[in-house]
Every structure is written in C-alpha cells, then in structure tokens.
Amino acid sequence: MNAVTSIWRQLVRRRLWPVAVLLVAALAAVPFVLAKEPEVIPPADPIPATGTKADEAIAEPVVAKVEPQDRARRRRVLGAVKDPFEPAPPKKTKAKASAQAPAPEAPSEEPVSTGGGSPADTGGVPVDTEPAPKKTYYAAGTIIVRFGDATSEKLEKFAVRKLGPVPDDELPLLVYMGLTKDGKKAKFLVDAAIEADGDGTCRPHPANCETIELAVGETEFLDVINPEYVEDDATDPDEDQGQEQRVLASFQLDLVDIKRAGDDDVK
C-alpha cells in the first residue's frame, strides 16, 4: 500500500490524478464491453436474375416482316423516282475554256511598240515587260548630295561614301571626311583653290576655310579661284582685271540626306 500511496501522492502533486482516474475507469469498463453480444446484420436481398429478359430481347428480330397492307401504303421519298436497273447516263465532259471564250476584238488603234521590232502578240493589249527596279542599299554614313553649276537649275544627285571625292576623281573640289561627332553634319575637306560661301560652317575660321560642315537641307556655294589672278592696284576701275577673271567657275552643293544605321535602305 505504501507504493500505491506514494504513486497517488506524486500524481496529485503533479496534477495528473484526473488521468489516473480515467485510466482506472477504462480498465473497469473493458470486461462489460467484451461481454456484450455483437448485433446480427441481416443479409442483403438477392439480385433478381435478368438473363431471361436479355435473352428474350436478343431473340426478337430487328427487322419486322412486311405485311401486304403495308405495301399498299404510299411511301414518301426525297428526289425523283428512279429505276435501279436503268444504266447511268454518260458524264458530260467540260469544254475547254479557250473554245468557250469569245475571241477578243481587234483594237481600233494600232498597238504601241515597246521597243525595236513588232510588239508581242498579247491580244492587242500592250504589256509592260520592263522589270521592277531593284532597291538600292547604302553603307552607314553614306550621304546623298546634289551638285552642279550654280547658274544651272538642274543639279546632279548622287551618293558619296566616306573619303569619296565631290563631284568625282577628275575634279575633286571636296573630299567627304565623314560625319561630325554628334552625327548631325557631314564634314568636307576643301581644296585650296576653293572659296566657300553659304549655310555651312567653315573650320578653323571663315577667312581660312579648310573644312566645311553641312547639315541636311543646307546649301554651300563653291567658287574656283584663278591662281594666276592678281588684283590691280590702279585707281581706274576699268583697268582692273575684273571679277570674272578671278572666278573660273561657280558650283552649288546641297546635302540631301545622311544614311544612318537602322534605316530601311542601309546594310
């Protein structure tokens, strides 16, 4: 009893005596639960056999017999009545489109010739046989300029690549040096015999124009100075050699466009 008493005191001290009471009650209830007889579960109702009905359904014919009174009835069908033993009619062959199409009428006017010799036989209708023009591509940094005589209304339009002469190798009045650092202007090296005047910016000084910087849409006038010209100091202006002898030729330069990377016509 001392052992049981000491255990009970320890449970009370640790506040675990409710757990001990529950365990004792559970141990006492186990014999009563086991002594009860289990309930008998009634058997399930038997499933009726359906094999006979399925056999009867399979035995019934799918197609019913035709009675004489059924034949007397009028049947409605779609389409015209056709004899199944009649041979099929021959298929109609399509005539060629060229045979059915009416012949084109002759034109009232004579066809226009597109070149040497007689025009091609196209039914009297002139056909443009010229191929489509190919798209021109430029290198990045290429410029498009117009150049020509300053007194002429027609200026030649052409492209100039970097370090290319203007207008050509035979008369290199200017040399295209490339774009400026900001990429907004084109820089040209000016020949020593050229006197420039216009919208461009002269470097290093307007009085000493070694290079010209032009933006798109700007124009520069270039005068070719006669190297043998010597201005006369005579007081009589009639004895002076004159401006016409000093300037040998005058040209006009227009900057039309600058091709940059990312444009549709730049490769």
Secondary structure, DSSP 8 states (H G I E B T S, - for coil): -HHHHHHHHHHHHTT-HHHHHHHHHHHHHHHHHHHS--------------HHHHHHHHHS-SS----HHHHHS----SS----TTS----------HHHHS------SS----SSSS----STT-------------B-TT-EEEEEEETT-S--EEEEE-TT-EEE-SSSEEEEEEEE-TTSSEEEEEE-TTEEEEESSEEEEETTEEEEEEEETT-EEEEEEE-TT------S-GGGS--HHHHEEEEEEEEEEEE--TTSTTB-
